[in-house]
């Protein structure tokens, strides 16, 4: 019997998510190290355009067409996935710990589930709502809105997660209307999204960066691995898997981020922050487990590209 192309694509999408865990998880530490020698927007303006250049080079080597995907869709995706996401998250990371920022940013799956319900006709069920409530309780403990002076970075990281979820939703909506090459979309949205970042960096430039070995290492890791490779893997997973499943597949990333920041940077969360992080990661685990169980019970829906852990809205 010949291999099932749809099953092979789903398997490769799951494999892409598996690689994302350590790549993006450690990327928070690499970025935090580099930000010790540069302001946030200057680092973003160096990181993103060179990442796009790497991907353009890959397209040329692979002899892919350099023609951009539908520009309207690509530009809006670029605004949310590259410009806003990078600016918000790197600014937050400049002022707060890598572990805390990574956990808050990876609340993205919760926002994506809610957006998928509203715009993709996917309905949440009992355990999913419970997990969302658990995550919101964790958010309150991590962000600590009662301590306004320390809440700014947390809010920025949280908004970064929302921006990422909006971008993922736009990708799924785009796929309903157009057939898009994943590598081309990754490259062009990164290139377009870098333009506002460069302008903002020029307007706010105050000197630097310090070109130390640590800065070079952090910059190269984020350009080649955490940006170029990882964003391609993410968009490939999003292309081959339902939106909710792809979002939940990022569960391991904040865990790696927290552990790596603890080991390398000595970032020990406070009791309150640690409790909040545990609630968020636990909620992600509930959602991921629920998705796996329901996928086994209803494999036909998963094969059709619909998230097995949600149901279409019919009322």
N, C-alpha and C positions, 0 to 999 in steps of 0.2 A: 504493500500500500504506500503510495507517495506521501511525503510529509505534508502536513496541513500548514499552508503559509500563514494563516491567521494565528494558529497556535505557536508557530515559530516566532512570529512577531511579538506575541505576548510574552513568551519566554525571554526573548532578548530585552524587552522592556523591563521585566523584573530584574534581569541581570544588570541592566543599566542602573536601576535604583540601588542594587546591592553595592555597586562601585561608588555611588554617590555618598554613602554613609561615611567612610573614612576620608574621602577626598574633601567634601565640604565641611565635615566635622573638624578636621585639622586645619582647614582653611581659615577658620576663625582665629586660631592661635597665630598662624603665619601673618594674617592681616594685622592683628593687634601688635605683633612685634614690629612690623614695618611702620605702623602709625606712631611708634615712639620716636621716629626720625622725620616725620612729615605731618603737615596738617591734612585733614580728611579729604578736602576737595582736590588738593594737589595730587594726592595719592590716587584718587579716583580717576583724575584726568590722565594719569600715566597708565593706570592699570587697564582701563576699558578700551581705549583706542588700539593699544598694542595687542590686546586679546582679539579684537576684531581683525587686525592685520594678520595674526597667526591663522585665523580661520579662513580669511581670503586666500592665503598661501596654500592651505590644505585644499580648498576648492580648485585652485589652479593646478596643483599636482594631480588631483583626481579627475581633472578635466571636466569639472562640473560647470554648468552655465553660470555666469556671473550676473545674469539678469535677476533683478530683485523680485521677491514675491509681491503680491498686490500692495502697493505702497501705502494706501490709506490704512489698511489693517496693520501692516508692519510698523508704521510710524506710531500708531496708538499703543501697540504692544511694547514698542521700544520705550515709550514714555513711562509706562508703568513697570516694565520688567528691568530696564536698565537705568534710566535717568532717576526716577523717583526711588526705586528700590535701593540702588547703590548709594545715592546721596543720603537717604535716611539712615540706612544701616551702618555705613562707614562713619557718619557723624556720631551715631550712638556708640559705636565701638571705640571711637577716639576718646570718649568720656566715661565709658563704663566697661565692666569686665567682659571678656570674650564668652564665658559660660552663660552669663545672664542674657547677653544680647542674642546669642544663638538660640536659647530656649524661647525667648519672646518672638524672634523672627519666625521660628518654626511653629508658631500658632497658625501659620498659613493654611494647613489642612482644614482647620475649623472654619475659617472664613470662606474657603473654597467650597466646603460642603453647603454652607448657607447660600452662597452665590449660585451653586449648581441647582439648589432647590428652586431658587427664584427664576433662573434664566435657562436652565437645561431640563427642567421638569423632573428633577430627582427629589424624591421625598425621603426625609430622615425618619428613622424608626426609634423605638423606645430607648435602647441602649445608647444610640448615637446622641440623643438629646441629653441623656444623663452624662455622657462624656463631655459634651460641650459645656454643661453646667459645671462640671468638675474642673475643666480647663479655665473657665472664667474665674472660679474661686482661686485657682493658682495664679492667674494674672494679677488679681488684686494684691496677693501677697508679694509677688515679685516686683510689680510696679510701685506699690506702696503709695497710693495717691494722697494719703494723709501726710506724707513727707514730701511736699511739693518740690523742695530744693533738690531732691535726689531722683525725682520721677521723670525729668525731662528726657534723659537718654532712654529710659524704658519705654516711654510713649513713642519716641522716634522709632525704636526697634519694632514696636507693635504695629505702627503705621507701615513700616517696611513689609511686614508680613501681609498686611491687607493689600498693599500695592502688588505684591507678588501674586496673591490669589486672584486679583482682578486681571492681571496679565495671563494667568493660566486659563481663566474663563474665556478671555478674548481669543486665545489660541484654539480652544475647543469650538467656539462659535465660528471662527475663521475656517476650521476644518469642515464645517457643515456646508460651506459655500465654495471652497476652493481646495484643489489638491496642491499641497505645498511640500517642497523638499525641506526636510528638517534642518539639514546643514545650512542651506541658503537662508532660511528664516532666522536661525541662530546668529548667523554672521551679520545679516543686514540689520536686524533689530539692535544688535550690539553697536554697529557702526553708527546708526542713526541716533541711538540713545546717548552715545558718547558726546555728541555735539553740544547739547546744553551743559553737560558736565564740564567740558573744556571752557566754555564761556564763563560759567560760574567760577571756575578755578582761577581764570585770568582776572576776573573782576575782584576777587577776594584775596589775591596772592599777597603773601606777607614774607616770603623768603623760603629757602630750603628747596628740596629736602636735603638731609645729610646722607651722602652716598657711602654709607658704611656697608660692611659685608652683610650684616643682619638685614639692612634695608634691601639690598640687592636680592638676598635670598627670599625675603617675604614677597617682594615685587615679582620675581620670576615665578615663584610658586603660584601666586594668585593669577598671573597672566596666563601661564601655560596650562596649569592643572585646574585650579579652582574656578577659573572663568572659561577659558576656551573649551577644554575637555568637559568640564562638569555641566556647563549650560547646554552643550550638545546632548549629553546623556539625559539631562532633565527633559528637554523638549522631545527627545526620542521616546522616552517613557510616557510622556504626556500624549504623544502621537499614537502610541500603540495600546495604551491602557485607558480605562475610564477615568474621568477627572478625579473622582473621589478616591479611587484606588491609588492613582499616582501620587496624590497629595499625602495619603496615609503612609505611602512607602518611604517617606522621609523621616520616619520615626527614629532611626538610629543616629541621625545627624546631630541633633542637639545633645544626645547622650555622649557621643564622641567629643563634641565641643566642650562640654562641661568637664569631662574626665581629663582631656588634654590640657585645658586651661588650669585645672587643679595641679596636674603633674608638672607642667613646664613653667607656668606663670605664677604658681602659688596662689591662685585665686580660690580662696575658701569661702563659699557662700555663708551669709549669716543664717541663723536658724530659721528666720522668717522666709528669706529668699530660698533656702534649701527646701523648705516645706512647699513653697509655691512651685518651684521647679519640679519637685516630685509629683505634685498634683497634675501639672501639665503633661509631663512625660507619661504618667499613669493613664491619663485620659487618652493620649495618643495610642497607647498600647491597647486600651479597650476598643477603640475604633478599628485598629488594625486587626485585632483578633476577631472582632465581629465581622469585618469584611471577608476574612479568610473562611470563616465558618459558613457564611451565607453563599460565598462563591462555590463551595463544595456542594451545598444543597441545591443551587440553581446555576449549574455551569452553562446552560444555554444562553442565559441573559448575559453572562460574562463574555461568551463567544461573540455575541452580537455587538459588543463594544459598549454595553450599558453597565454602569456600576452595579455590582451584585448586592451591595449593601444599601441601596436606595430603591425607591419605587417611583414610577412616573406619577405626577400630580394629575388627578382626573377630576377634581372638583374645584 
